[in-house]
Amino acid sequence: MSSVQKYFRFFIIAALLFSFGCQKQDKNNLIDKKTFGALIAEMMTIQYLKIDKEEKTLLVKNLFSKYGVTKGMFIKTRDYYSKDPVYWEKIFKIVKQKLNEETVKERRKTANRPLKEALKKYPDK
């Protein structure tokens, strides 16, 4: 093997090790899937509220605080996984589950409202 081939191999191995090392560093401070999915679900809900932009911004800031993350962590996580469809499939399953849970909770509240009102009108004797 010539010295050029040795240097070329060394360069390729060093580049691969460096790229894998950077990937591991990039995963630091990323938001876990469950939290990221819940955060996106709540952000989607906020997006459709009929309130002004400033109020939406405040609600999103409160969400970051609620989940113990920063805007930077959110952006870093989104960007890191932006080209990973398998990750996003998992995230949107979490989002769908979270939104379905909220819908069921809201339906239960709404369904029980007439019953509660009837009980107030006709208390036990």
VOVEX-626300 format. One record per residue: residue number from 1; residue in three letters; x, z, y negated of N, C-alpha, C in turn. Coordinates in nm, 4 decimals. Layout:
VOVEX-626300
<atom pos="NUM" code="Ala" n_X="X" n_Z="Z" n_Y="Y" ca_X="X" ca_Z="Z" ca_Y="Y" c_X="X" c_Z="Z" c_Y="Y"/>
...
***
This chain:
VOVEX-626300
<atom pos="1" code="Met" n_X="0.0855" n_Z="0.0000" n_Y="0.1166" ca_X="0.0000" ca_Z="0.0000" ca_Y="0.0000" c_X="0.0904" c_Z="0.0000" c_Y="-0.1233"/>
<atom pos="2" code="Ser" n_X="0.0604" n_Z="-0.0880" n_Y="-0.2173" ca_X="0.1444" ca_Z="-0.0991" ca_Y="-0.3359" c_X="0.1145" c_Z="0.0145" c_Y="-0.4328"/>
<atom pos="3" code="Ser" n_X="0.2015" n_Z="0.0335" n_Y="-0.5290" ca_X="0.1819" ca_Z="0.1412" ca_Y="-0.6270" c_X="0.0594" c_Z="0.1144" c_Y="-0.7154"/>
<atom pos="4" code="Val" n_X="0.0274" n_Z="-0.0128" n_Y="-0.7392" ca_X="-0.0910" ca_Z="-0.0470" ca_Y="-0.8177" c_X="-0.2166" c_Z="-0.0031" c_Y="-0.7430"/>
<atom pos="5" code="Gln" n_X="-0.2215" n_Z="-0.0274" n_Y="-0.6127" ca_X="-0.3358" ca_Z="0.0141" ca_Y="-0.5327" c_X="-0.3484" c_Z="0.1667" c_Y="-0.5307"/>
<atom pos="6" code="Lys" n_X="-0.2343" n_Z="0.2367" n_Y="-0.5227" ca_X="-0.2374" ca_Z="0.3828" ca_Y="-0.5236" c_X="-0.2955" c_Z="0.4342" c_Y="-0.6552"/>
<atom pos="7" code="Tyr" n_X="-0.2496" n_Z="0.3775" n_Y="-0.7657" ca_X="-0.3011" ca_Z="0.4189" ca_Y="-0.8968" c_X="-0.4500" c_Z="0.3846" c_Y="-0.9110"/>
<atom pos="8" code="Phe" n_X="-0.4853" n_Z="0.2680" n_Y="-0.8593" ca_X="-0.6258" ca_Z="0.2274" ca_Y="-0.8667" c_X="-0.7138" c_Z="0.3240" c_Y="-0.7869"/>
<atom pos="9" code="Arg" n_X="-0.6715" n_Z="0.3582" n_Y="-0.6656" ca_X="-0.7458" ca_Z="0.4548" ca_Y="-0.5834" c_X="-0.7545" c_Z="0.5900" c_Y="-0.6540"/>
<atom pos="10" code="Phe" n_X="-0.6425" n_Z="0.6343" n_Y="-0.7060" ca_X="-0.6405" ca_Z="0.7623" ca_Y="-0.7759" c_X="-0.7374" c_Z="0.7603" c_Y="-0.8939"/>
<atom pos="11" code="Phe" n_X="-0.7373" n_Z="0.6514" n_Y="-0.9685" ca_X="-0.8265" ca_Z="0.6384" ca_Y="-1.0831" c_X="-0.9731" c_Z="0.6432" c_Y="-1.0393"/>
<atom pos="12" code="Ile" n_X="-1.0082" n_Z="0.5707" n_Y="-0.9329" ca_X="-1.1459" ca_Z="0.5678" ca_Y="-0.8831" c_X="-1.1889" c_Z="0.7063" c_Y="-0.8358"/>
<atom pos="13" code="Ile" n_X="-1.1044" n_Z="0.7738" n_Y="-0.7601" ca_X="-1.1376" ca_Z="0.9084" ca_Y="-0.7107" c_X="-1.1522" c_Z="1.0061" c_Y="-0.8262"/>
<atom pos="14" code="Ala" n_X="-1.0609" n_Z="0.9990" n_Y="-0.9227" ca_X="-1.0690" ca_Z="1.0877" ca_Y="-1.0390" c_X="-1.1972" c_Z="1.0615" c_Y="-1.1188"/>
<atom pos="15" code="Ala" n_X="-1.2314" n_Z="0.9350" n_Y="-1.1354" ca_X="-1.3533" ca_Z="0.9001" ca_Y="-1.2100" c_X="-1.4768" c_Z="0.9514" c_Y="-1.1372"/>
<atom pos="16" code="Leu" n_X="-1.4807" n_Z="0.9374" n_Y="-1.0050" ca_X="-1.5955" ca_Z="0.9871" ca_Y="-0.9279" c_X="-1.6063" c_Z="1.1390" c_Y="-0.9367"/>
<atom pos="17" code="Leu" n_X="-1.4948" n_Z="1.2083" n_Y="-0.9194" ca_X="-1.4963" ca_Z="1.3542" ca_Y="-0.9292" c_X="-1.5393" c_Z="1.3997" c_Y="-1.0683"/>
<atom pos="18" code="Phe" n_X="-1.4901" n_Z="1.3312" n_Y="-1.1696" ca_X="-1.5274" ca_Z="1.3655" ca_Y="-1.3066" c_X="-1.6769" c_Z="1.3451" c_Y="-1.3292"/>
<atom pos="19" code="Ser" n_X="-1.7306" n_Z="1.2331" n_Y="-1.2787" ca_X="-1.8734" ca_Z="1.2067" ca_Y="-1.3001" c_X="-1.9598" c_Z="1.3075" c_Y="-1.2255"/>
<atom pos="20" code="Phe" n_X="-1.9220" n_Z="1.3455" n_Y="-1.1034" ca_X="-1.9989" ca_Z="1.4470" ca_Y="-1.0314" c_X="-1.9866" c_Z="1.5828" c_Y="-1.0982"/>
<atom pos="21" code="Gly" n_X="-1.8691" n_Z="1.6129" n_Y="-1.1501" ca_X="-1.8493" ca_Z="1.7387" ca_Y="-1.2214" c_X="-1.9348" c_Z="1.7449" c_Y="-1.3471"/>
<atom pos="22" code="Cys" n_X="-1.9487" n_Z="1.6351" n_Y="-1.4174" ca_X="-2.0315" ca_Z="1.6309" ca_Y="-1.5379" c_X="-2.1788" c_Z="1.6465" c_Y="-1.5032"/>
<atom pos="23" code="Gln" n_X="-2.2202" n_Z="1.5898" n_Y="-1.3920" ca_X="-2.3599" ca_Z="1.6032" ca_Y="-1.3530" c_X="-2.3942" c_Z="1.7492" c_Y="-1.3280"/>
<atom pos="24" code="Lys" n_X="-2.3067" n_Z="1.8213" n_Y="-1.2625" ca_X="-2.3346" ca_Z="1.9622" ca_Y="-1.2357" c_X="-2.3414" c_Z="2.0407" c_Y="-1.3659"/>
<atom pos="25" code="Gln" n_X="-2.2548" n_Z="2.0109" n_Y="-1.4595" ca_X="-2.2573" ca_Z="2.0786" ca_Y="-1.5881" c_X="-2.3860" c_Z="2.0455" c_Y="-1.6627"/>
<atom pos="26" code="Asp" n_X="-2.4309" n_Z="1.9207" n_Y="-1.6538" ca_X="-2.5527" ca_Z="1.8801" ca_Y="-1.7232" c_X="-2.6757" c_Z="1.9536" c_Y="-1.6716"/>
<atom pos="27" code="Lys" n_X="-2.6722" n_Z="1.9997" n_Y="-1.5460" ca_X="-2.7873" ca_Z="2.0692" ca_Y="-1.4895" c_X="-2.8004" c_Z="2.2116" c_Y="-1.5420"/>
<atom pos="28" code="Asn" n_X="-2.6964" n_Z="2.2625" n_Y="-1.6064" ca_X="-2.7067" ca_Z="2.3951" ca_Y="-1.6665" c_X="-2.8095" c_Z="2.3914" c_Y="-1.7780"/>
<atom pos="29" code="Asn" n_X="-2.8872" n_Z="2.4956" n_Y="-1.7884" ca_X="-2.9904" ca_Z="2.5088" ca_Y="-1.8922" c_X="-3.1030" c_Z="2.4081" c_Y="-1.8808"/>
<atom pos="30" code="Leu" n_X="-3.1233" n_Z="2.3518" n_Y="-1.7615" ca_X="-3.2398" ca_Z="2.2673" ca_Y="-1.7413" c_X="-3.3563" c_Z="2.3572" c_Y="-1.7006"/>
<atom pos="31" code="Ile" n_X="-3.4760" n_Z="2.3145" n_Y="-1.7329" ca_X="-3.5960" ca_Z="2.3908" ca_Y="-1.7015" c_X="-3.6359" c_Z="2.3614" c_Y="-1.5571"/>
<atom pos="32" code="Asp" n_X="-3.6733" n_Z="2.4650" n_Y="-1.4815" ca_X="-3.7128" ca_Z="2.4419" ca_Y="-1.3423" c_X="-3.8429" c_Z="2.3615" c_Y="-1.3373"/>
<atom pos="33" code="Lys" n_X="-3.8677" n_Z="2.2970" n_Y="-1.2225" ca_X="-3.9805" ca_Z="2.2041" ca_Y="-1.2089" c_X="-4.1139" c_Z="2.2697" c_Y="-1.2384"/>
<atom pos="34" code="Lys" n_X="-4.1365" n_Z="2.3880" n_Y="-1.1830" ca_X="-4.2667" ca_Z="2.4533" ca_Y="-1.2000" c_X="-4.2934" c_Z="2.4835" c_Y="-1.3475"/>
<atom pos="35" code="Thr" n_X="-4.1950" n_Z="2.5369" n_Y="-1.4154" ca_X="-4.2090" ca_Z="2.5685" ca_Y="-1.5578" c_X="-4.2242" c_Z="2.4416" c_Y="-1.6398"/>
<atom pos="36" code="Phe" n_X="-4.1431" n_Z="2.3408" n_Y="-1.6089" ca_X="-4.1485" ca_Z="2.2147" ca_Y="-1.6821" c_X="-4.2853" c_Z="2.1486" c_Y="-1.6660"/>
<atom pos="37" code="Gly" n_X="-4.3386" n_Z="2.1510" n_Y="-1.5437" ca_X="-4.4707" ca_Z="2.0940" ca_Y="-1.5188" c_X="-4.5806" c_Z="2.1680" c_Y="-1.5933"/>
<atom pos="38" code="Ala" n_X="-4.5745" n_Z="2.3010" n_Y="-1.5912" ca_X="-4.6745" ca_Z="2.3815" ca_Y="-1.6626" c_X="-4.6655" c_Z="2.3568" c_Y="-1.8127"/>
<atom pos="39" code="Leu" n_X="-4.5449" n_Z="2.3460" n_Y="-1.8626" ca_X="-4.5232" ca_Z="2.3210" ca_Y="-2.0047" c_X="-4.5810" c_Z="2.1857" c_Y="-2.0455"/>
<atom pos="40" code="Ile" n_X="-4.5558" n_Z="2.0834" n_Y="-1.9656" ca_X="-4.6089" ca_Z="1.9501" ca_Y="-1.9961" c_X="-4.7611" c_Z="1.9508" c_Y="-1.9904"/>
<atom pos="41" code="Ala" n_X="-4.8183" n_Z="2.0202" n_Y="-1.8919" ca_X="-4.9649" ca_Z="2.0276" ca_Y="-1.8814" c_X="-5.0246" c_Z="2.0893" c_Y="-2.0073"/>
<atom pos="42" code="Glu" n_X="-4.9661" n_Z="2.1983" n_Y="-2.0535" ca_X="-5.0180" ca_Z="2.2626" ca_Y="-2.1740" c_X="-4.9944" c_Z="2.1767" c_Y="-2.2982"/>
<atom pos="43" code="Met" n_X="-4.8827" n_Z="2.1050" n_Y="-2.3008" ca_X="-4.8563" ca_Z="2.0160" ca_Y="-2.4140" c_X="-4.9568" c_Z="1.9003" c_Y="-2.4166"/>
<atom pos="44" code="Met" n_X="-4.9946" n_Z="1.8522" n_Y="-2.2995" ca_X="-5.0943" ca_Z="1.7451" ca_Y="-2.2928" c_X="-5.2284" c_Z="1.7953" c_Y="-2.3445"/>
<atom pos="45" code="Thr" n_X="-5.2620" n_Z="1.9188" n_Y="-2.3123" ca_X="-5.3864" ca_Z="1.9771" ca_Y="-2.3612" c_X="-5.3839" c_Z="1.9887" c_Y="-2.5129"/>
<atom pos="46" code="Ile" n_X="-5.2725" n_Z="2.0353" n_Y="-2.5665" ca_X="-5.2576" ca_Z="2.0497" ca_Y="-2.7118" c_X="-5.2695" c_Z="1.9139" c_Y="-2.7806"/>
<atom pos="47" code="Gln" n_X="-5.2148" n_Z="1.8108" n_Y="-2.7181" ca_X="-5.2156" ca_Z="1.6768" ca_Y="-2.7765" c_X="-5.3581" c_Z="1.6312" c_Y="-2.8088"/>
<atom pos="48" code="Tyr" n_X="-5.4549" n_Z="1.6708" n_Y="-2.7281" ca_X="-5.5917" ca_Z="1.6227" ca_Y="-2.7469" c_X="-5.6810" c_Z="1.7188" c_Y="-2.8250"/>
<atom pos="49" code="Leu" n_X="-5.6250" n_Z="1.8278" n_Y="-2.8744" ca_X="-5.7029" ca_Z="1.9178" ca_Y="-2.9586" c_X="-5.7291" c_Z="1.8508" c_Y="-3.0929"/>
<atom pos="50" code="Lys" n_X="-5.8439" n_Z="1.8799" n_Y="-3.1495" ca_X="-5.8788" ca_Z="1.8208" ca_Y="-3.2788" c_X="-5.8363" c_Z="1.9158" c_Y="-3.3900"/>
<atom pos="51" code="Ile" n_X="-5.7049" n_Z="1.9269" n_Y="-3.4047" ca_X="-5.6454" ca_Z="2.0087" ca_Y="-3.5099" c_X="-5.5357" c_Z="1.9271" c_Y="-3.5759"/>
<atom pos="52" code="Asp" n_X="-5.4905" n_Z="1.9729" n_Y="-3.6925" ca_X="-5.3893" ca_Z="1.8935" ca_Y="-3.7626" c_X="-5.2515" c_Z="1.9080" c_Y="-3.6967"/>
<atom pos="53" code="Lys" n_X="-5.1617" n_Z="1.8212" n_Y="-3.7370" ca_X="-5.0296" ca_Z="1.8104" ca_Y="-3.6760" c_X="-4.9494" c_Z="1.9404" c_Y="-3.6881"/>
<atom pos="54" code="Glu" n_X="-4.9604" n_Z="2.0080" n_Y="-3.8017" ca_X="-4.8855" ca_Z="2.1323" ca_Y="-3.8230" c_X="-4.9291" c_Z="2.2394" c_Y="-3.7226"/>
<atom pos="55" code="Glu" n_X="-5.0600" n_Z="2.2474" n_Y="-3.6988" ca_X="-5.1098" ca_Z="2.3451" ca_Y="-3.6018" c_X="-5.0628" c_Z="2.3111" c_Y="-3.4603"/>
<atom pos="56" code="Lys" n_X="-5.0618" n_Z="2.1826" n_Y="-3.4269" ca_X="-5.0126" ca_Z="2.1407" ca_Y="-3.2955" c_X="-4.8647" c_Z="2.1770" c_Y="-3.2798"/>
<atom pos="57" code="Thr" n_X="-4.7883" n_Z="2.1533" n_Y="-3.3853" ca_X="-4.6459" ca_Z="2.1865" ca_Y="-3.3822" c_X="-4.6257" c_Z="2.3359" c_Y="-3.3602"/>
<atom pos="58" code="Leu" n_X="-4.7049" n_Z="2.4162" n_Y="-3.4270" ca_X="-4.6964" ca_Z="2.5613" ca_Y="-3.4106" c_X="-4.7329" c_Z="2.6022" c_Y="-3.2678"/>
<atom pos="59" code="Leu" n_X="-4.8365" n_Z="2.5406" n_Y="-3.2114" ca_X="-4.8755" ca_Z="2.5712" ca_Y="-3.0740" c_X="-4.7651" c_Z="2.5350" c_Y="-2.9746"/>
<atom pos="60" code="Val" n_X="-4.7001" n_Z="2.4222" n_Y="-2.9962" ca_X="-4.5905" ca_Z="2.3808" ca_Y="-2.9072" c_X="-4.4742" c_Z="2.4791" c_Y="-2.9188"/>
<atom pos="61" code="Lys" n_X="-4.4425" n_Z="2.5223" n_Y="-3.0392" ca_X="-4.3357" ca_Z="2.6222" ca_Y="-3.0569" c_X="-4.3705" c_Z="2.7504" c_Y="-2.9823"/>
<atom pos="62" code="Asn" n_X="-4.4982" n_Z="2.7900" n_Y="-2.9893" ca_X="-4.5421" ca_Z="2.9091" ca_Y="-2.9167" c_X="-4.5301" c_Z="2.8895" c_Y="-2.7655"/>
<atom pos="63" code="Leu" n_X="-4.5556" n_Z="2.7670" n_Y="-2.7186" ca_X="-4.5394" ca_Z="2.7385" ca_Y="-2.5760" c_X="-4.3948" c_Z="2.7566" c_Y="-2.5327"/>
<atom pos="64" code="Phe" n_X="-4.3030" n_Z="2.7038" n_Y="-2.6128" ca_X="-4.1616" ca_Z="2.7197" ca_Y="-2.5802" c_X="-4.1272" c_Z="2.8680" c_Y="-2.5694"/>
<atom pos="65" code="Ser" n_X="-4.1781" n_Z="2.9455" n_Y="-2.6618" ca_X="-4.1538" ca_Z="3.0894" ca_Y="-2.6596" c_X="-4.2175" c_Z="3.1525" c_Y="-2.5358"/>
<atom pos="66" code="Lys" n_X="-4.3398" n_Z="3.1141" n_Y="-2.5045" ca_X="-4.4126" ca_Z="3.1681" ca_Y="-2.3886" c_X="-4.3339" c_Z="3.1463" c_Y="-2.2595"/>
<atom pos="67" code="Tyr" n_X="-4.2762" n_Z="3.0284" n_Y="-2.2432" ca_X="-4.2039" ca_Z="2.9950" ca_Y="-2.1211" c_X="-4.0540" c_Z="3.0262" c_Y="-2.1296"/>
<atom pos="68" code="Gly" n_X="-4.0101" n_Z="3.0797" n_Y="-2.2423" ca_X="-3.8697" ca_Z="3.1187" ca_Y="-2.2563" c_X="-3.7733" c_Z="3.0021" c_Y="-2.2588"/>
<atom pos="69" code="Val" n_X="-3.8156" n_Z="2.8915" n_Y="-2.3197" ca_X="-3.7293" ca_Z="2.7741" ca_Y="-2.3302" c_X="-3.7185" c_Z="2.7333" c_Y="-2.4768"/>
<atom pos="70" code="Thr" n_X="-3.6246" n_Z="2.6462" n_Y="-2.5039" ca_X="-3.6087" ca_Z="2.5934" ca_Y="-2.6392" c_X="-3.6446" c_Z="2.4457" c_Y="-2.6396"/>
<atom pos="71" code="Lys" n_X="-3.6631" n_Z="2.3931" n_Y="-2.7590" ca_X="-3.6898" ca_Z="2.2500" ca_Y="-2.7731" c_X="-3.5724" c_Z="2.1709" c_Y="-2.7159"/>
<atom pos="72" code="Gly" n_X="-3.4527" n_Z="2.2201" n_Y="-2.7407" ca_X="-3.3329" ca_Z="2.1536" ca_Y="-2.6889" c_X="-3.3314" c_Z="2.1479" c_Y="-2.5369"/>
<atom pos="73" code="Met" n_X="-3.3706" n_Z="2.2593" n_Y="-2.4723" ca_X="-3.3772" ca_Z="2.2612" ca_Y="-2.3256" c_X="-3.4821" c_Z="2.1626" c_Y="-2.2746"/>
<atom pos="74" code="Phe" n_X="-3.5950" n_Z="2.1565" n_Y="-2.3447" ca_X="-3.7010" ca_Z="2.0638" ca_Y="-2.3052" c_X="-3.6512" c_Z="1.9198" c_Y="-2.3133"/>
<atom pos="75" code="Ile" n_X="-3.5894" n_Z="1.8854" n_Y="-2.4243" ca_X="-3.5386" ca_Z="1.7491" ca_Y="-2.4439" c_X="-3.4289" c_Z="1.7174" c_Y="-2.3431"/>
<atom pos="76" code="Lys" n_X="-3.3396" n_Z="1.8134" n_Y="-2.3191" ca_X="-3.2304" ca_Z="1.7934" ca_Y="-2.2238" c_X="-3.2855" c_Z="1.7690" c_Y="-2.0834"/>
<atom pos="77" code="Thr" n_X="-3.3867" n_Z="1.8462" n_Y="-2.0443" ca_X="-3.4481" ca_Z="1.8296" ca_Y="-1.9120" c_X="-3.5165" c_Z="1.6940" c_Y="-1.9021"/>
<atom pos="78" code="Arg" n_X="-3.5940" n_Z="1.6603" n_Y="-2.0041" ca_X="-3.6637" ca_Z="1.5312" ca_Y="-2.0054" c_X="-3.5633" c_Z="1.4162" c_Y="-1.9965"/>
<atom pos="79" code="Asp" n_X="-3.4587" n_Z="1.4217" n_Y="-2.0770" ca_X="-3.3593" ca_Z="1.3145" ca_Y="-2.0787" c_X="-3.2811" c_Z="1.3071" c_Y="-1.9474"/>
<atom pos="80" code="Tyr" n_X="-3.2465" n_Z="1.4244" n_Y="-1.8918" ca_X="-3.1676" ca_Z="1.4284" ca_Y="-1.7688" c_X="-3.2417" c_Z="1.3601" c_Y="-1.6548"/>
<atom pos="81" code="Tyr" n_X="-3.3723" n_Z="1.3848" n_Y="-1.6460" ca_X="-3.4502" ca_Z="1.3300" ca_Y="-1.5359" c_X="-3.5278" c_Z="1.2030" c_Y="-1.5730"/>
<atom pos="82" code="Ser" n_X="-3.5002" n_Z="1.1456" n_Y="-1.6877" ca_X="-3.5787" ca_Z="1.0318" ca_Y="-1.7363" c_X="-3.5770" c_Z="0.9117" c_Y="-1.6421"/>
<atom pos="83" code="Lys" n_X="-3.4733" n_Z="0.8956" n_Y="-1.5645" ca_X="-3.4647" ca_Z="0.7788" ca_Y="-1.4760" c_X="-3.4800" c_Z="0.8174" c_Y="-1.3288"/>
<atom pos="84" code="Asp" n_X="-3.5446" n_Z="0.9324" n_Y="-1.3043" ca_X="-3.5621" ca_Z="0.9796" ca_Y="-1.1673" c_X="-3.7110" c_Z="0.9843" c_Y="-1.1341"/>
<atom pos="85" code="Pro" n_X="-3.7665" n_Z="0.8740" n_Y="-1.0805" ca_X="-3.9109" ca_Z="0.8698" ca_Y="-1.0548" c_X="-3.9578" c_Z="0.9737" c_Y="-0.9537"/>
<atom pos="86" code="Val" n_X="-3.8734" n_Z="1.0110" n_Y="-0.8598" ca_X="-3.9120" ca_Z="1.1123" ca_Y="-0.7606" c_X="-3.9335" c_Z="1.2467" c_Y="-0.8292"/>
<atom pos="87" code="Tyr" n_X="-3.8456" n_Z="1.2818" n_Y="-0.9211" ca_X="-3.8607" ca_Z="1.4069" ca_Y="-0.9962" c_X="-3.9906" c_Z="1.4047" c_Y="-1.0758"/>
<atom pos="88" code="Trp" n_X="-4.0185" n_Z="1.2937" n_Y="-1.1451" ca_X="-4.1387" ca_Z="1.2845" ca_Y="-1.2272" c_X="-4.2651" c_Z="1.2857" c_Y="-1.1426"/>
<atom pos="89" code="Glu" n_X="-4.2583" n_Z="1.2311" n_Y="-1.0228" ca_X="-4.3737" ca_Z="1.2377" ca_Y="-0.9327" c_X="-4.4051" c_Z="1.3837" c_Y="-0.9009"/>
<atom pos="90" code="Lys" n_X="-4.3021" n_Z="1.4620" n_Y="-0.8740" ca_X="-4.3209" ca_Z="1.6048" ca_Y="-0.8452" c_X="-4.3740" c_Z="1.6777" c_Y="-0.9684"/>
<atom pos="91" code="Ile" n_X="-4.3215" n_Z="1.6435" n_Y="-1.0836" ca_X="-4.3656" ca_Z="1.7081" ca_Y="-1.2076" c_X="-4.5134" c_Z="1.6785" c_Y="-1.2322"/>
<atom pos="92" code="Phe" n_X="-4.5539" n_Z="1.5544" n_Y="-1.2148" ca_X="-4.6932" ca_Z="1.5208" ca_Y="-1.2428" c_X="-4.7896" c_Z="1.5753" c_Y="-1.1379"/>
<atom pos="93" code="Lys" n_X="-4.7414" n_Z="1.6037" n_Y="-1.0180" ca_X="-4.8248" ca_Z="1.6756" ca_Y="-0.9214" c_X="-4.8502" c_Z="1.8179" c_Y="-0.9724"/>
<atom pos="94" code="Ile" n_X="-4.7468" n_Z="1.8798" n_Y="-1.0271" ca_X="-4.7609" ca_Z="2.0139" ca_Y="-1.0848" c_X="-4.8555" c_Z="2.0095" c_Y="-1.2041"/>
<atom pos="95" code="Val" n_X="-4.8385" n_Z="1.9083" n_Y="-1.2895" ca_X="-4.9248" ca_Z="1.8935" ca_Y="-1.4079" c_X="-5.0704" c_Z="1.8775" c_Y="-1.3643"/>
<atom pos="96" code="Lys" n_X="-5.0947" n_Z="1.7908" n_Y="-1.2674" ca_X="-5.2308" ca_Z="1.7673" ca_Y="-1.2185" c_X="-5.2913" c_Z="1.8958" c_Y="-1.1629"/>
<atom pos="97" code="Gln" n_X="-5.2122" n_Z="1.9688" n_Y="-1.0849" ca_X="-5.2595" ca_Z="2.0950" ca_Y="-1.0275" c_X="-5.2943" c_Z="2.1945" c_Y="-1.1375"/>
<atom pos="98" code="Lys" n_X="-5.2074" n_Z="2.2061" n_Y="-1.2364" ca_X="-5.2285" ca_Z="2.3002" ca_Y="-1.3474" c_X="-5.3552" c_Z="2.2620" c_Y="-1.4252"/>
<atom pos="99" code="Leu" n_X="-5.3724" n_Z="2.1338" n_Y="-1.4555" ca_X="-5.4910" ca_Z="2.0905" ca_Y="-1.5289" c_X="-5.6182" c_Z="2.1115" c_Y="-1.4476"/>
<atom pos="100" code="Asn" n_X="-5.6110" n_Z="2.0888" n_Y="-1.3161" ca_X="-5.7268" ca_Z="2.1131" ca_Y="-1.2300" c_X="-5.7626" c_Z="2.2613" c_Y="-1.2274"/>
<atom pos="101" code="Glu" n_X="-5.6607" n_Z="2.3487" n_Y="-1.2211" ca_X="-5.6864" ca_Z="2.4926" ca_Y="-1.2230" c_X="-5.7560" c_Z="2.5331" c_Y="-1.3524"/>
<atom pos="102" code="Glu" n_X="-5.7098" n_Z="2.4791" n_Y="-1.4649" ca_X="-5.7711" ca_Z="2.5112" ca_Y="-1.5939" c_X="-5.9146" c_Z="2.4604" c_Y="-1.6003"/>
<atom pos="103" code="Thr" n_X="-5.9395" n_Z="2.3416" n_Y="-1.5441" ca_X="-6.0743" ca_Z="2.2857" ca_Y="-1.5431" c_X="-6.1676" c_Z="2.3735" c_Y="-1.4610"/>
<atom pos="104" code="Val" n_X="-6.1215" n_Z="2.4188" n_Y="-1.3460" ca_X="-6.2033" ca_Z="2.5056" ca_Y="-1.2606" c_X="-6.2330" c_Z="2.6366" c_Y="-1.3323"/>
<atom pos="105" code="Lys" n_X="-6.1327" n_Z="2.6961" n_Y="-1.3979" ca_X="-6.1547" ca_Z="2.8207" ca_Y="-1.4719" c_X="-6.2593" c_Z="2.8013" c_Y="-1.5808"/>
<atom pos="106" code="Glu" n_X="-6.2484" n_Z="2.6896" n_Y="-1.6527" ca_X="-6.3431" ca_Z="2.6624" ca_Y="-1.7612" c_X="-6.4839" c_Z="2.6395" c_Y="-1.7058"/>
<atom pos="107" code="Arg" n_X="-6.4941" n_Z="2.5697" n_Y="-1.5956" ca_X="-6.6256" ca_Z="2.5463" ca_Y="-1.5347" c_X="-6.6887" c_Z="2.6779" c_Y="-1.4889"/>
<atom pos="108" code="Arg" n_X="-6.6079" n_Z="2.7677" n_Y="-1.4339" ca_X="-6.6606" ca_Z="2.8969" ca_Y="-1.3905" c_X="-6.7133" c_Z="2.9767" c_Y="-1.5093"/>
<atom pos="109" code="Lys" n_X="-6.6389" n_Z="2.9736" n_Y="-1.6197" ca_X="-6.6844" ca_Z="3.0437" ca_Y="-1.7400" c_X="-6.8180" c_Z="2.9861" c_Y="-1.7869"/>
<atom pos="110" code="Thr" n_X="-6.8244" n_Z="2.8537" n_Y="-1.7914" ca_X="-6.9443" ca_Z="2.7856" ca_Y="-1.8388" c_X="-7.0618" c_Z="2.8089" c_Y="-1.7430"/>
<atom pos="111" code="Ala" n_X="-7.0356" n_Z="2.8045" n_Y="-1.6137" ca_X="-7.1419" ca_Z="2.8221" ca_Y="-1.5143" c_X="-7.1987" c_Z="2.9636" c_Y="-1.5186"/>
<atom pos="112" code="Asn" n_X="-7.1153" n_Z="3.0629" n_Y="-1.5454" ca_X="-7.1596" ca_Z="3.2019" ca_Y="-1.5470" c_X="-7.2253" c_Z="3.2414" c_Y="-1.6786"/>
<atom pos="113" code="Arg" n_X="-7.2082" n_Z="3.1635" n_Y="-1.7811" ca_X="-7.2630" ca_Z="3.1980" ca_Y="-1.9124" c_X="-7.4155" c_Z="3.2138" c_Y="-1.9095"/>
<atom pos="114" code="Pro" n_X="-7.4932" n_Z="3.1196" n_Y="-1.8525" ca_X="-7.6386" ca_Z="3.1386" ca_Y="-1.8482" c_X="-7.6790" c_Z="3.2626" c_Y="-1.7690"/>
<atom pos="115" code="Leu" n_X="-7.6063" n_Z="3.2908" n_Y="-1.6609" ca_X="-7.6358" ca_Z="3.4092" ca_Y="-1.5811" c_X="-7.6133" c_Z="3.5361" c_Y="-1.6624"/>
<atom pos="116" code="Lys" n_X="-7.5043" n_Z="3.5427" n_Y="-1.7349" ca_X="-7.4747" ca_Z="3.6596" ca_Y="-1.8177" c_X="-7.5792" c_Z="3.6775" c_Y="-1.9267"/>
<atom pos="117" code="Glu" n_X="-7.6214" n_Z="3.5668" n_Y="-1.9870" ca_X="-7.7240" ca_Z="3.5737" ca_Y="-2.0916" c_X="-7.8573" c_Z="3.6203" c_Y="-2.0341"/>
<atom pos="118" code="Ala" n_X="-7.8917" n_Z="3.5731" n_Y="-1.9138" ca_X="-8.0166" ca_Z="3.6146" ca_Y="-1.8492" c_X="-8.0122" c_Z="3.7633" c_Y="-1.8156"/>
<atom pos="119" code="Leu" n_X="-7.8988" n_Z="3.8111" n_Y="-1.7708" ca_X="-7.8862" ca_Z="3.9530" ca_Y="-1.7374" c_X="-7.8999" c_Z="4.0407" c_Y="-1.8614"/>
<atom pos="120" code="Lys" n_X="-7.8545" n_Z="3.9910" n_Y="-1.9754" ca_X="-7.8699" ca_Z="4.0661" ca_Y="-2.0991" c_X="-8.0169" c_Z="4.0742" c_Y="-2.1396"/>
<atom pos="121" code="Lys" n_X="-8.0903" n_Z="3.9661" n_Y="-2.1176" ca_X="-8.2322" ca_Z="3.9626" ca_Y="-2.1563" c_X="-8.3175" c_Z="4.0485" c_Y="-2.0633"/>
<atom pos="122" code="Tyr" n_X="-8.2805" n_Z="4.0516" n_Y="-1.9365" ca_X="-8.3620" ca_Z="4.1233" ca_Y="-1.8374" c_X="-8.2758" c_Z="4.2274" c_Y="-1.7644"/>
<atom pos="123" code="Pro" n_X="-8.2406" n_Z="4.3353" n_Y="-1.8322" ca_X="-8.1569" ca_Z="4.4367" ca_Y="-1.7670" c_X="-8.2347" c_Z="4.5075" c_Y="-1.6554"/>
<atom pos="124" code="Asp" n_X="-8.1578" n_Z="4.5661" n_Y="-1.5655" ca_X="-8.2209" ca_Z="4.6444" ca_Y="-1.4581" c_X="-8.3005" c_Z="4.7598" c_Y="-1.5160"/>
<atom pos="125" code="Lys" n_X="-8.4104" n_Z="4.7918" n_Y="-1.4512" ca_X="-8.4946" ca_Z="4.9029" ca_Y="-1.4980" c_X="-8.4712" c_Z="5.0254" c_Y="-1.4173"/>
***
